[in-house]
């Protein structure tokens, strides 16, 4: 009986993982198909022509953006926390532009005497790094962002 329970639990975990990835969705998928597979978006952004970009959090450090047309049909999807999108972050971008490119940050902090707001994104990598985007007092990015070690990793590597 315990074996059957363990198998059911393992199957539930696998199925839950599938529900947070758009891999089975093809261009043209309906809004109902998207909702059934992905659930409710974390955020929605307006696209030109009446379309929408829907943000979903995947398993681990993954954020998916699904673009749909005005009728709610899938155009494309992409996992946005990657090197290509990090290179698209440039000085002078608004918060909305960063959100549409990378999605909601994993962490928001204020640093320094000037109170610089920094958005941090946990992304898939082997070096325990986060991608950080600083915003100036004008609400625009003050640099193209950078990678940094997270404090827990620095403490672990120094033996603390």
Secondary structure, 3 states (H helix, E strand, C coil): CHHHHHHHHHHHHHHHHHHCCCCCCCCCCCHHHHHHHHCCCCEEEECHHHCEEEEEECCCCCEEEEEECCCCCEEEEEECCCHHHHHCCCCCCEHHHHHHHHCCCCEEEEECCCCEEEEEEECCCCCCEEEEEEECCCCEECCCCEEEECHHHHHHHCCC
